[in-house]
């Protein structure tokens, strides 16, 4: 306790600060707002086209364009080795631009590791892992930039563009003793976003004048959400946490309707990959109804001009019925037009660019996936602090204005007031109320200061006085308040990258939503014995990519990176060095 103060005065000060701190936060605007990440304006990819996002990596910053990975944790960028001698002259542009490690003054090398993300789907490759500065959006855009972020340089063509991972779980190298924070986790720890949450839709080039992708960190865009939505608890397997029950797929065209999914399945939503992976029986139904033919060489459903003309003329729609289980309960329908399946595939997946239908034959239930194709028409909102996610039909309204909603942290206690949609001002009464409140706050602070100056004795402290054993009272930064469910309101925070945050009641959870098991199983301190061995640095050839040339070599490979550990972390297990 400071000299000349009493326990009574200290308690009074604490109570006073408790009462005025919420108003202090409201007046100073210290609450972090959601970050709206601008799309790059490019449509690209050798299996799309897809709406990409620009990030900056290194010092000086190098711009690269990447796709969003809802399952990944790190930032992956394409290295110059990713464009071999037999690649097209514009290979670097086609792959979203290259990242030159040697040109970055802040690159801190770690080592080479196998990329295990999507290994269950047969995708492979190796990454040169290290740490560097990563920023969002183009240089000069005002997006956040973080130092010492985990970055993997890749050359494999299994991932044609780099990726920006949204999963906030940390990565460990070799052991659990040194977790490396993800970009999302660092944003939250630095109070740059209000919560560990995000919302994403992939964009739709066939809508209006091409609707770009949308990504919000710490909130969601109300203008993108459809009239209905459904909440889901995280799945027990944290490597497939965004799992939903897919009860049926139906299609209708020319006055007829057909069922395409014989039995309900549990499937993961994952934007890292483009296609929809279904059981072979479901794929055969697609083949029967639409005349699709499986190409054994590319392992794709290639579409020739004749079939394409028929499919466009039929203009079928596909309805995916989602639920919290494979049978019964409340159902959410997400409808996709045929245009969302009308995609092109190019080199090196196939020798010549061709249309294809983004449906893949799953070998087992670990491969059931709703990829980027699905997220053209679905809006996905994920809240890691509540272990819940929400799906709705993406709303397409020409000329719609962004309406950003803050998702607050569940342990936040501040009661806040909503800010208006973009382009609208607060009512005069609200402005007056805030102004009066701030004036009252200032007056109360001045009066309190005068009171304590008057009452506090001016005794000179003794030289041998012991240092204070009671910590001083500090003003703490408050975050958005909320109940255990996402029914938050929000005060006007600092403006996000694109526009001011708005808070209204969040998606109410479904009353009959089935709660899944805890997403965090028991801690595993050692890697399991069947951890995949490290592969050579060039990507492993698979029959699905037989037309492509071998991947270029980067260097040696001493370890394997595993998707997740038992306590929600990705783990990189060390292996003996080997020279290629």
Beta strands, then each sheet from edge to edge (+ up, - down):
strand 1: 35-37
strand 2: 39-44
strand 3: 50-57
strand 4: 62-69
strand 5: 75-78
strand 6: 108-114
strand 7: 126-136
strand 8: 145-154
strand 9: 162-165
strand 10: 171-173
strand 11: 197-201
strand 12: 214-217
strand 13: 219-221
strand 14: 225-233
strand 15: 243-253
strand 16: 256-259
strand 17: 265-269
strand 18: 276-279
strand 19: 294-295
strand 20: 300-303
strand 21: 317-323
strand 22: 332-337
strand 23: 342-345
strand 24: 354-357
strand 25: 359-362
strand 26: 369-370
strand 27: 378-383
strand 28: 388-394
strand 29: 404-406
strand 30: 559-562
strand 31: 570-574
sheet 1: 1+ 12- 11+ 27- 28+ 14-
sheet 2: 2+ 3- 4+ 9+ 5- 8- 7+ 6- 30- 31+ 10+
sheet 3: 13+ 29-
sheet 4: 16+ 15- 17+ 26+ 18- 25-
sheet 5: 16+ 15- 21+ 22-
sheet 6: 19+ 20- 24+ 23-
end
